C-alpha cells in the first residue's frame, strides 16, 4: 500500500501550481512523500453510450459518469440511440432531467439526425440545437444521401456539427466481425472495410456541396484514414475520432469471446498501423472510447451472437499510456491533446479547472470486476497496464477518490 497524500494536499498544489493564476497546465508532475503523481486536465470523450433513458439495465447516467470519473473524464457526450431517441425537445428532456439529477460529471447530449434514428425524416433540429452538442444517428448510418445533404445544410445553418456513424448496411452481408484472416480461419461472416469507407467517401462529396462541419465516428480502416486525410488537404471542415481498441488491437488478437465484438470491428494490423500514422500526422483528431456497455448475458453469447459494444471509460488512459506512450509510439503531450485539447476545441466544451491525479508508475492488471460501469466486457481484460487514477475533480467537486488504496 502506497502512502499517497490526502485530498487537502492535492487541492493546495492544484491551486498553487497546476491551475494557478498564471494560466493552467495540461499536465504537471510533482513528488509527494516519495510518490511522483501527475495532474491532468479533465479528459473529454465525445462518444459515450450512457444507455439512459431506455436501457438502464446496461448502464445508467449515474453508473456511466462514475466510470468516467474513475477514468479521469470530466466531460462526455452521450450518444442518442436511446428510448426515446432525442429527436424532439420532449424526448430530449427525459434524458436531461436524469442528467441534472444523477450525473457526476458534465454530460453533453447529442440530438439525433433523423426521427427515431430511422433515416427517413429529419429530427426537430432547429428546436434541439441550443440544447445539444451536435447531431448524430450513431448506431446507424444515414443511408439516404439526399437526407444527409439536407441534414448537413440544416446543421450548417444552426452552427452545429454532423457526427456520422459511417456504415453502409447494404455492404454488411450478414457479417459481424472484420472480413479478414480470423474470420476466414474460424468460419465467421465478415464485415467489409468498404461498408465504412464508402459512406465516408459519399459524405465527403456532400461536404463539398454544403460546406458543413462534419465529424466521423470510430474510424477503423486504412481507406477511411486516407479519405479523411485528402479531405483535410482540400480544406473541408472535417474531423474524426478513433477508439483505443483500434489503436492497440487488431483481428490477430481475436478470440471466441463476445468481449472482442464491437462495431466497427477490430480490423487488420495494416489498418491499425494506418490509424497510428493518422494519429501522428493529425489526420485523426481525437480518441473517443465508444463506451458501449451491455449486460453480462448479452455479451456471453460468443462472437456470432453477442451484442456489439465494449466498455472503455475506465481503461482508456492506462491502456493508451502503456501501449503508446511508454513504447515511444506517441508522446504524452500528443496523447493529452487527443484526450483533452482537440475534442474540447472541436465540440466547444469548456475545460474549467477540472482535473485528475494519477500514479503513472503503478502497474496492475485490468480486472472488469473492479469497474464502476455496469458493463464489464472489455478486450483489455487481463492486460498489464501502468497508470492508476487516484482523484478526479469536476466543477470543484470531488467525483472520484482512491487515495487510501
TORGUGU-934924 format. One record per residue (C-alpha): residue number from 1; residue in one letter; x, y, z. Coordinates in Angstrom, 1 decimal. Each point is the difference from the previous one (the first is absolute). Layout:
! residues N
SITE    n  res       x       y       z
SITE  NUM    A       X       Y       Z
...
! end
This chain:
! residues 405
SITE    n  res       x       y       z
SITE    1    X     0.0     0.0     0.0
SITE    2    X     1.4     3.4    -1.1
SITE    3    X     0.0     3.0     2.3
SITE    4    X    -1.8     2.4    -2.2
SITE    5    X    -0.7     3.7     1.0
SITE    6    X    -3.4     0.9     1.3
SITE    7    X    -2.6     2.0    -2.0
SITE    8    X     0.9     3.3     1.7
SITE    9    X     3.6    -0.2    -1.0
SITE   10    X    -0.9    -0.8    -3.6
SITE   11    X    -2.5     2.9    -0.2
SITE   12    X     2.5     2.4     1.4
SITE   13    X     2.5    -1.0    -2.6
SITE   14    X    -2.6     0.3    -2.7
SITE   15    X    -0.9     3.6     1.0
SITE   16    X     3.7     1.0     0.4
SITE   17    X     1.6    -1.7    -3.0
SITE   18    X    -2.3    -1.9    -2.3
SITE   19    X    -2.9     2.5    -0.5
SITE   20    X     1.8     3.1     1.1
SITE   21    X    -0.9     3.5    -0.9
SITE   22    X     2.9     0.0    -2.5
SITE   23    X    -2.0    -2.4    -2.2
SITE   24    X    -0.6    -3.7     0.1
SITE   25    X     2.1    -3.0    -0.9
SITE   26    X    -1.3    -2.9    -2.0
SITE   27    X     2.0    -2.3     2.2
SITE   28    X     2.6     0.4     2.8
SITE   29    X     1.9    -2.5     2.1
SITE   30    X     1.0     0.5     3.7
SITE   31    X     1.5    -2.2     2.7
SITE   32    X    -1.9    -0.5     3.2
SITE   33    X     1.7    -2.0     2.7
SITE   34    X     2.0    -2.1    -2.5
SITE   35    X    -2.9    -0.5    -2.4
SITE   36    X     0.0     1.8    -3.3
SITE   37    X    -3.5     1.0    -1.0
SITE   38    X    -1.2     1.6    -3.2
SITE   39    X    -2.9     2.5    -0.2
SITE   40    X    -1.9    -0.1    -3.3
SITE   41    X    -2.6     2.4    -1.3
SITE   42    X    -3.4    -1.7    -0.1
SITE   43    X    -0.3    -2.5    -2.9
SITE   44    X    -2.9     0.4    -2.5
SITE   45    X    -1.7    -2.8    -1.8
SITE   46    X    -2.3     1.0    -2.9
SITE   47    X    -1.4    -3.6    -0.5
SITE   48    X    -1.6    -1.6     3.0
SITE   49    X    -3.1    -2.2     0.3
SITE   50    X    -1.6     0.7     3.4
SITE   51    X    -3.0    -2.1    -0.9
SITE   52    X    -2.6     2.0     1.9
SITE   53    X    -2.8     0.6    -0.5
SITE   54    X    -1.1    -3.4    -1.4
SITE   55    X     2.7    -2.5     0.8
SITE   56    X     0.8     0.5     3.7
SITE   57    X     0.9    -3.7     0.4
SITE   58    X     3.0     0.6    -2.2
SITE   59    X     1.2     3.3     1.6
SITE   60    X    -1.5     3.0     1.7
SITE   61    X     1.1     3.6    -0.1
SITE   62    X     1.1    -0.4     3.6
SITE   63    X     2.1    -3.1    -0.6
SITE   64    X     1.4     1.2    -3.3
SITE   65    X     1.1     3.3     1.3
SITE   66    X     1.5    -1.7     3.1
SITE   67    X     2.0    -2.2    -2.4
SITE   68    X     1.0     3.1    -2.0
SITE   69    X     1.2     1.8     3.2
SITE   70    X     2.1    -3.1     0.9
SITE   71    X     1.6     0.2    -3.5
SITE   72    X     0.9     3.6     0.5
SITE   73    X    -2.8     1.4    -2.2
SITE   74    X    -1.9     3.1     1.0
SITE   75    X    -2.0     0.5    -3.2
SITE   76    X    -1.8    -2.5    -2.2
SITE   77    X    -2.3     0.3    -3.0
SITE   78    X    -2.9    -2.5     0.3
SITE   79    X    -1.1    -1.8    -3.2
SITE   80    X    -3.7     0.1    -1.1
SITE   81    X    -0.8    -3.7    -0.5
SITE   82    X    -2.4     0.1     3.0
SITE   83    X    -3.7    -0.5     0.7
SITE   84    X    -1.4     2.5    -0.7
SITE   85    X     2.5     1.2    -2.7
SITE   86    X     0.8     3.7     0.7
SITE   87    X    -1.6     1.2    -3.3
SITE   88    X    -2.2     2.6     1.6
SITE   89    X     0.1     2.3     3.1
SITE   90    X    -2.5    -2.2     1.9
SITE   91    X     2.1    -3.1    -0.6
SITE   92    X     3.3     1.7     0.8
SITE   93    X    -1.4     1.3     3.2
SITE   94    X    -0.5    -3.6     1.3
SITE   95    X     3.8    -0.3    -0.2
SITE   96    X     1.0     3.4     1.2
SITE   97    X    -2.2    -0.4     3.1
SITE   98    X     2.0    -3.1     1.0
SITE   99    X     3.3     1.7    -0.8
SITE  100    X    -0.9     2.9     2.3
SITE  101    X    -0.9    -2.4     2.8
SITE  102    X     2.7    -2.7    -0.3
SITE  103    X     3.0     1.0    -2.1
SITE  104    X     3.3     0.3     2.0
SITE  105    X     1.8     1.8    -2.9
SITE  106    X    -1.0     2.2    -2.9
SITE  107    X    -2.2    -1.8    -2.5
SITE  108    X    -0.8     1.5    -3.4
SITE  109    X    -2.8    -1.8    -1.9
SITE  110    X    -0.2    -0.5    -3.7
SITE  111    X    -3.1     0.6    -2.0
SITE  112    X    -0.9    -2.6    -2.6
SITE  113    X     0.3     0.9    -3.7
SITE  114    X    -3.2    -1.9    -0.9
SITE  115    X    -3.3    -0.7     1.8
SITE  116    X     0.5    -3.2     2.0
SITE  117    X     3.3    -0.5    -1.7
SITE  118    X    -2.0    -1.6    -2.8
SITE  119    X     1.6     1.9    -2.8
SITE  120    X    -3.2     1.2    -1.7
SITE  121    X    -0.7     3.5     1.4
SITE  122    X     2.1     2.7     1.7
SITE  123    X    -0.4     0.5     3.7
SITE  124    X    -1.1     3.3     1.4
SITE  125    X     3.6     1.3    -0.4
SITE  126    X    -0.8     3.7     0.4
SITE  127    X    -1.8    -0.4     3.3
SITE  128    X     2.7    -2.4     1.3
SITE  129    X     3.0     2.0    -1.1
SITE  130    X     0.4     2.2     3.2
SITE  131    X     0.0    -3.0     2.2
SITE  132    X     2.2    -2.6    -1.7
SITE  133    X     3.7    -0.2    -0.8
SITE  134    X    -0.5    -1.2    -3.5
SITE  135    X    -2.2    -2.3    -2.2
SITE  136    X     0.5    -3.7    -0.5
SITE  137    X    -1.8    -3.2    -0.8
SITE  138    X     2.8    -2.0     1.6
SITE  139    X    -0.8    -3.7    -0.1
SITE  140    X    -1.2     0.3    -3.6
SITE  141    X     1.2     1.7    -3.2
SITE  142    X    -2.2     2.4    -1.8
SITE  143    X    -0.5    -1.9    -3.2
SITE  144    X    -1.9     2.6    -2.0
SITE  145    X     2.5     2.4    -1.5
SITE  146    X    -2.7     2.6    -0.7
SITE  147    X    -1.0    -0.1     3.7
SITE  148    X     3.6     0.3     1.1
SITE  149    X     0.4     3.0    -2.3
SITE  150    X    -3.0     1.7     1.5
SITE  151    X     1.3    -0.8     3.5
SITE  152    X     3.3     1.6    -0.8
SITE  153    X    -1.6     3.1    -1.3
SITE  154    X    -2.3     0.3     3.0
SITE  155    X     2.9    -0.6     2.4
SITE  156    X     2.1     2.6    -1.7
SITE  157    X    -2.7     2.6     0.3
SITE  158    X    -0.2    -0.8     3.8
SITE  159    X     3.8     0.1     0.5
SITE  160    X     0.0    -3.7     1.0
SITE  161    X     2.1    -3.0    -1.0
SITE  162    X    -1.3    -3.2    -1.7
SITE  163    X     1.6    -2.9     1.8
SITE  164    X    -0.2    -3.1    -2.3
SITE  165    X    -0.1    -3.7     0.7
SITE  166    X     1.2    -1.1    -3.4
SITE  167    X    -1.3    -3.4    -0.9
SITE  168    X    -1.7    -1.0    -3.2
SITE  169    X    -2.2    -2.9     1.0
SITE  170    X    -0.4    -1.2    -3.5
SITE  171    X     3.7    -1.0     0.1
SITE  172    X    -0.2    -2.0     3.3
SITE  173    X    -1.2    -3.3    -1.5
SITE  174    X    -0.8    -1.4     3.5
SITE  175    X     3.5     0.6     1.3
SITE  176    X     0.8     0.5     3.7
SITE  177    X     3.8     0.2     0.2
SITE  178    X     2.6     1.3    -2.4
SITE  179    X     0.2    -1.7    -3.4
SITE  180    X     3.6    -1.1     0.6
SITE  181    X     2.3    -2.8     0.9
SITE  182    X    -1.7    -0.9     3.3
SITE  183    X    -3.5    -0.2    -1.6
SITE  184    X     1.3    -2.2    -2.8
SITE  185    X     1.9    -2.3     2.3
SITE  186    X    -2.9    -0.4     2.5
SITE  187    X    -3.0    -0.1    -2.4
SITE  188    X    -1.5     3.4     1.0
SITE  189    X    -1.8     2.4    -2.3
SITE  190    X     2.0     3.1    -0.6
SITE  191    X    -0.8     3.7    -0.1
SITE  192    X     1.7     1.7    -2.9
SITE  193    X     2.2     3.1     0.4
SITE  194    X    -2.0     1.4    -2.9
SITE  195    X    -3.1     0.2     2.1
SITE  196    X     1.7     2.8     2.0
SITE  197    X     2.1     1.9    -2.5
SITE  198    X    -2.5     0.1    -2.8
SITE  199    X    -2.4     2.0     2.1
SITE  200    X     2.8     2.3     1.1
SITE  201    X     0.8     0.5    -3.6
SITE  202    X    -3.6     0.9    -0.8
SITE  203    X    -0.2     2.4     2.9
SITE  204    X     3.2     1.8    -1.0
SITE  205    X    -1.6     0.7    -3.4
SITE  206    X    -3.0     1.4     1.8
SITE  207    X     2.3     2.2     2.1
SITE  208    X     1.4     1.5    -3.2
SITE  209    X    -3.6     1.1    -0.9
SITE  210    X    -1.1     1.1     3.4
SITE  211    X     3.0     1.4     1.8
SITE  212    X    -1.3    -1.6     3.3
SITE  213    X     2.0    -0.9     3.0
SITE  214    X     0.4    -3.8     0.1
SITE  215    X     1.5    -2.5     2.4
SITE  216    X     0.5    -3.7    -0.6
SITE  217    X    -0.6    -2.5     2.9
SITE  218    X     2.3    -2.9     0.8
SITE  219    X     2.2    -0.2    -3.1
SITE  220    X     1.5    -3.5    -0.4
SITE  221    X     1.3    -0.5    -3.5
SITE  222    X     3.1     1.2    -2.0
SITE  223    X    -2.2     1.2    -2.8
SITE  224    X    -2.1     2.2     2.3
SITE  225    X     3.2     1.6     1.3
SITE  226    X     1.2     0.8    -3.5
SITE  227    X    -3.4     1.4    -1.1
SITE  228    X    -0.1     2.3     3.1
SITE  229    X     3.7     1.0    -0.6
SITE  230    X    -0.8     1.1    -3.5
SITE  231    X    -3.2     1.8     1.0
SITE  232    X     2.0     2.0     2.6
SITE  233    X     2.6     0.9    -2.7
SITE  234    X    -2.9     1.4    -2.0
SITE  235    X    -1.0     2.2     2.9
SITE  236    X    -3.3    -1.7     0.8
SITE  237    X    -1.3     0.4     3.6
SITE  238    X     0.5    -3.6     1.0
SITE  239    X     1.3    -1.7     3.1
SITE  240    X     0.0    -3.5     1.3
SITE  241    X     0.6    -2.3     3.0
SITE  242    X     1.2    -3.5     0.5
SITE  243    X    -0.2    -2.1     3.2
SITE  244    X     2.7    -1.6     2.2
SITE  245    X    -0.8    -3.6    -1.2
SITE  246    X     0.6     0.9    -3.6
SITE  247    X     3.4     1.4     0.9
SITE  248    X     1.2    -2.7     2.3
SITE  249    X    -1.7    -3.2    -1.4
SITE  250    X    -0.7    -1.5    -3.4
SITE  251    X    -1.7    -3.2    -1.2
SITE  252    X     3.1    -2.1     0.8
SITE  253    X    -0.9     0.6     3.7
SITE  254    X    -3.5    -1.5    -0.4
SITE  255    X    -1.4    -2.9     1.9
SITE  256    X    -3.4    -1.8     0.2
SITE  257    X    -1.4     2.5     2.5
SITE  258    X    -2.5     2.7    -0.1
SITE  259    X     2.4     2.5     1.5
SITE  260    X     1.7     0.2    -3.4
SITE  261    X    -3.2     1.0    -1.8
SITE  262    X    -0.7     3.7    -0.7
SITE  263    X    -1.1     2.1    -2.9
SITE  264    X     2.0     0.8    -2.0
SITE  265    X     2.0    -3.2     0.6
SITE  266    X     3.7    -0.4     0.8
SITE  267    X     1.6     0.2    -3.4
SITE  268    X     3.3    -1.2    -1.4
SITE  269    X     3.5     0.9     1.2
SITE  270    X     0.4     2.2    -3.1
SITE  271    X    -3.1     2.0     1.0
SITE  272    X     1.3     0.4     3.5
SITE  273    X     3.4     1.3    -1.2
SITE  274    X    -1.8     2.4    -2.4
SITE  275    X    -2.0     1.4     3.0
SITE  276    X     3.2     0.5     2.0
SITE  277    X     1.4     1.9    -3.0
SITE  278    X    -3.2     2.1    -0.1
SITE  279    X     0.5     0.8     3.7
SITE  280    X     3.5     1.1    -0.5
SITE  281    X    -0.6     2.2    -3.1
SITE  282    X    -3.2     1.6     1.4
SITE  283    X    -2.5    -1.7    -2.4
SITE  284    X    -1.6    -1.7     3.0
SITE  285    X    -0.9     2.9     2.4
SITE  286    X    -1.1    -1.7     3.2
SITE  287    X    -0.4    -3.3     1.8
SITE  288    X    -3.5    -0.8     1.3
SITE  289    X    -0.9    -3.3     1.8
SITE  290    X    -3.3    -0.9    -1.7
SITE  291    X    -0.9    -1.2     3.5
SITE  292    X    -2.9    -2.4    -0.8
SITE  293    X    -0.9    -2.1     3.0
SITE  294    X    -2.3    -3.0    -0.1
SITE  295    X    -1.2    -2.5     2.6
SITE  296    X     2.1    -3.1     0.8
SITE  297    X    -2.6    -2.2    -1.7
SITE  298    X     0.1     2.0    -3.2
SITE  299    X     3.8    -0.3    -0.2
SITE  300    X     0.1    -3.7     0.8
SITE  301    X    -1.2    -1.4    -3.3
SITE  302    X     3.3    -0.3    -1.8
SITE  303    X     1.1     2.0    -3.1
SITE  304    X    -2.9    -0.8    -2.2
SITE  305    X    -2.9     0.7     2.4
SITE  306    X     1.3     2.5     2.6
SITE  307    X    -1.1     3.6    -0.4
SITE  308    X     2.5     2.4    -1.4
SITE  309    X     1.7     2.4     2.4
SITE  310    X     2.6     0.1     2.8
SITE  311    X     0.7     2.2     3.0
SITE  312    X     2.9     2.5    -0.2
SITE  313    X    -0.1     2.9     2.4
SITE  314    X     1.9    -1.6     2.9
SITE  315    X     2.8    -1.6    -2.2
SITE  316    X     0.6     2.7    -2.7
SITE  317    X     2.8     2.0     1.6
SITE  318    X     1.9    -2.8     1.6
SITE  319    X    -0.1    -2.1    -3.2
SITE  320    X     1.0     2.9    -2.2
SITE  321    X     2.8     1.2     2.3
SITE  322    X     1.4    -3.5     0.4
SITE  323    X    -0.2    -1.1    -3.7
SITE  324    X     0.6     3.2    -1.8
SITE  325    X     1.9     2.5     2.3
SITE  326    X     2.2    -2.4     1.9
SITE  327    X     1.0    -1.8    -3.2
SITE  328    X     0.9     3.3    -1.7
SITE  329    X    -2.7    -0.2    -2.6
SITE  330    X    -1.3     3.5     0.9
SITE  331    X     0.9     2.5     2.7
SITE  332    X    -2.0     0.7     3.1
SITE  333    X    -0.6     3.5    -1.3
SITE  334    X    -1.5    -1.4    -3.1
SITE  335    X    -2.3    -2.4     2.0
SITE  336    X    -1.3     2.9     2.1
SITE  337    X    -0.8     2.0    -3.1
SITE  338    X    -2.0    -3.0    -1.3
SITE  339    X    -1.9    -0.4     3.3
SITE  340    X    -0.3     3.6     1.2
SITE  341    X     0.8     2.8    -2.4
SITE  342    X    -1.3    -1.2    -3.4
SITE  343    X    -3.4    -1.4     1.1
SITE  344    X    -0.8     3.1     2.1
SITE  345    X     1.1     2.4    -2.7
SITE  346    X    -2.1    -1.8    -2.7
SITE  347    X    -3.1    -0.3     2.0
SITE  348    X     0.2     3.2     1.9
SITE  349    X     0.2    -1.6     3.4
SITE  350    X     1.7     2.2     2.7
SITE  351    X     2.8    -1.3     2.2
SITE  352    X    -0.4     2.0     3.1
SITE  353    X     2.2    -1.3     2.9
SITE  354    X    -0.9    -3.6    -0.3
SITE  355    X     2.8    -2.5     0.5
SITE  356    X     1.1    -3.5     1.1
SITE  357    X     3.0    -1.2     1.9
SITE  358    X     1.9    -3.1    -1.1
SITE  359    X     2.8    -2.3     1.2
SITE  360    X     1.5    -0.9    -3.4
SITE  361    X     2.5    -2.4     1.7
SITE  362    X    -2.8    -2.2     1.4
SITE  363    X    -0.2    -3.3    -2.0
SITE  364    X    -3.0    -2.3     0.3
SITE  365    X    -2.2    -2.4    -2.0
SITE  366    X    -3.3     1.2    -1.6
SITE  367    X    -2.7    -1.7     2.0
SITE  368    X    -3.6     0.7    -1.1
SITE  369    X    -1.4    -1.1     3.3
SITE  370    X     1.4     3.3     1.4
SITE  371    X    -1.8     2.2    -2.6
SITE  372    X    -2.5     2.5     1.2
SITE  373    X    -1.8    -0.4    -3.4
SITE  374    X    -2.8    -2.5    -0.1
SITE  375    X     1.7    -1.3    -3.2
SITE  376    X     2.8    -2.4     0.7
SITE  377    X     0.9    -1.1    -3.5
SITE  378    X     3.4     1.3    -1.2
SITE  379    X     2.6    -1.4    -2.4
SITE  380    X     2.7     1.2     2.4
SITE  381    X    -1.0    -2.4     2.8
SITE  382    X     3.2    -1.5     1.5
SITE  383    X     2.3     2.6    -1.6
SITE  384    X     2.8     1.4     2.2
SITE  385    X    -0.1     3.8    -0.1
SITE  386    X     1.6     3.0     1.7
SITE  387    X    -1.9     3.0     1.3
SITE  388    X    -2.4     0.1     2.9
SITE  389    X    -2.4     2.8     0.5
SITE  390    X    -0.1     1.2     3.6
SITE  391    X    -2.2     3.0    -0.1
SITE  392    X    -2.4     1.9    -2.3
SITE  393    X    -1.4     3.4     0.5
SITE  394    X    -2.8     1.5    -2.2
SITE  395    X    -1.5     3.4     0.6
SITE  396    X     1.9     0.3     3.2
SITE  397    X    -1.6    -3.2     1.4
SITE  398    X     1.8    -3.3     0.7
SITE  399    X    -1.7    -2.5    -2.3
SITE  400    X     2.4    -2.9     0.5
SITE  401    X     2.6    -0.8     2.6
SITE  402    X     2.2    -3.1     0.6
SITE  403    X     2.7     1.7     2.1
SITE  404    X    -0.2    -2.6     2.8
SITE  405    X     0.9    -3.0    -2.2
! end
